[in-house]
């Protein structure tokens, strides 16, 4: 039976009582959903699962995302197409060379973001399993976007109500100087629109939906939009809203992308960090592609 112990004053629970290597009972699944609605992030320790078990666990919560690496011509993937390889390793199991596109996109994970906000169908849950971690660094930080929204001044809540932000993966990559993408890659992931303020469906609480992927707000000059987005990000990631997870091998951390932000922290990229993610697609809430929205104006 699921037992949850708070790990932070606002969110994040340590979950125990469920063996994630075994098929998930419906009652346990429902208990995890309720706990996720309350905590936003659950930390399971000592879950030495393999990829098949991780995919089966994730699939209990909805359709799995397919890795974007699969679209890269000529690229050989280390993991199944339903696993996001968040490691710094190549198919030979060794750390990637400095100029490898996966190493560069891994660096962009060190910017605050929510997974897949740049996709037409964004993500509900992500589950990250630590198979091997470096001795130091490589932590993941999470920020509580529901608490951050609650703490906004009323004048700011009134200002941003109804705002719609434009998200693109190429915005977060460009922030780090990575612009080396083909036209086909850019065409495959056009910018999408999301409300800046959303209601979290499980809890009914209001939340900020922001990410380093967001680079514009509909109807606002870009410079003003970027300053507002930067202000909101700075607000939401103040220390009081942040939990830092120091990984141990065997940890599986599950988070709700609709209620939290996260970022990886730096580590020695020549050390092995083998972390693998499964991601559940939010089949209930698709974003509006920018091009489609523009046509309807
Ligand atoms: Fe992420």
Boltz pocket constraint, residues with backbone or C-beta under 6 A from the ligand:
constraints:
  - pocket:
      binder: B
      contacts: [[A, 109], [A, 113], [A, 114], [A, 115], [A, 262]]
      max_distance: 6.0
